Amino acid sequence: MKRKNQKVAYAPGTFVVNTSYCKSELELLQHVIFKNGFKETSVGGNLYWFALALYHKDYKRVGKNKFWYNRYPMLEYMARKKVFCAVTNRMRKTFDKKFGFAPISFLLPEEATNLEIYME
């Protein structure tokens, strides 16, 4: 019987996915693991599957260990539409020639009047 925090030995070259931080998509992830011949674990592994964005408490874990993970650090700021819109608008105003590739965005309902003027 395996004890908590006890690593399991796998054959060399086996790709191991740690699902201990996985939430609602666990069943789908287990299906993908099985179909590809990978192994699932809750301790160690080559890939850590995080359910949500990485937070400050996770940075030490991913920074000091050599494994893959499925999230970008600090992504929670860019994944929020209003924050992302504000950042891209600020970058466009500051670096208009270099940042002109981003589409013009409006924060609603705060900038509804500006949107109406732009649409005319």
C-alpha positions in Angstrom: 0.0 0.0 0.0 1.3 3.4 -1.0 1.7 6.0 1.8 1.0 9.7 1.3 3.9 11.6 -0.3 5.6 8.3 -1.3 6.8 8.4 -4.9 5.9 5.5 -7.2 8.6 4.1 -9.5 7.7 3.9 -13.2 9.6 2.5 -16.1 12.2 4.8 -17.6 10.7 7.0 -20.3 7.2 6.8 -18.9 5.4 10.1 -19.0 3.6 10.8 -15.7 0.9 13.3 -15.1 0.2 14.7 -11.6 -3.5 15.2 -11.3 -3.6 16.2 -7.6 -4.3 19.9 -8.5 -7.0 19.0 -11.1 -10.6 19.8 -10.4 -13.7 19.5 -12.7 -11.8 18.2 -15.8 -10.3 15.2 -14.0 -12.4 12.6 -15.9 -11.4 14.0 -19.3 -7.8 14.3 -18.3 -7.8 10.7 -17.1 -9.2 9.6 -20.4 -6.4 11.5 -22.3 -3.8 9.9 -20.0 -5.1 6.4 -20.6 -5.5 6.8 -24.4 -1.9 8.0 -24.7 -0.3 5.4 -22.5 0.7 7.9 -19.8 0.5 7.2 -16.1 -1.4 9.2 -13.5 0.0 10.1 -10.0 -0.7 12.5 -7.2 2.9 12.7 -6.1 5.7 13.8 -8.4 5.4 13.5 -12.2 6.6 15.1 -15.4 3.5 17.3 -15.9 1.5 19.0 -13.1 -2.1 19.7 -14.3 -3.4 22.8 -12.5 -7.1 23.4 -12.6 -7.0 27.2 -12.3 -4.4 29.9 -12.8 -1.1 29.6 -10.9 -1.1 31.8 -7.8 1.8 33.1 -5.6 1.8 30.0 -3.5 2.4 27.9 -6.6 5.4 29.9 -7.9 7.9 28.3 -5.6 6.7 24.8 -6.5 7.0 25.4 -10.3 10.1 27.5 -10.0 12.3 25.1 -8.1 11.2 21.8 -9.7 11.9 20.5 -13.2 8.5 19.6 -14.5 6.0 20.8 -17.1 2.8 22.5 -16.1 -0.3 23.6 -18.0 -0.6 27.2 -16.8 1.3 30.4 -17.2 2.2 32.3 -13.9 0.3 35.5 -13.5 -2.2 34.5 -16.2 -5.1 35.3 -13.9 -4.5 39.0 -14.7 -4.6 38.5 -18.4 -7.5 36.0 -18.4 -9.9 38.6 -17.0 -11.4 40.5 -20.0 -11.6 43.9 -18.3 -8.1 43.8 -17.0 -6.7 42.6 -20.4 -8.7 45.4 -22.1 -7.3 48.0 -19.8 -3.7 46.8 -20.2 -3.9 46.7 -24.0 -5.5 50.1 -24.2 -2.8 51.5 -21.9 -0.1 49.9 -24.1 -1.6 51.3 -27.3 -1.7 54.8 -25.8 1.9 54.6 -24.6 3.4 52.8 -27.6 1.0 53.7 -30.4 3.3 52.7 -33.3 4.6 49.5 -31.8 1.3 48.3 -30.2 -1.1 49.3 -32.9 -1.8 45.6 -33.8 -4.2 45.2 -30.8 -7.9 45.9 -31.6 -9.5 48.9 -30.0 -11.4 47.8 -26.9 -13.9 49.5 -24.7 -14.7 48.7 -21.0 -18.5 48.4 -20.6 -20.5 49.9 -19.1 -17.8 52.5 -18.1 -16.9 53.5 -21.6 -20.3 53.0 -23.3 -20.4 56.7 -24.4 -16.9 56.4 -26.1 -18.1 53.2 -27.8 -21.2 54.9 -29.2 -19.0 57.8 -30.5 -16.6 55.4 -32.1 -19.4 53.5 -33.8 -20.8 56.7 -35.5 
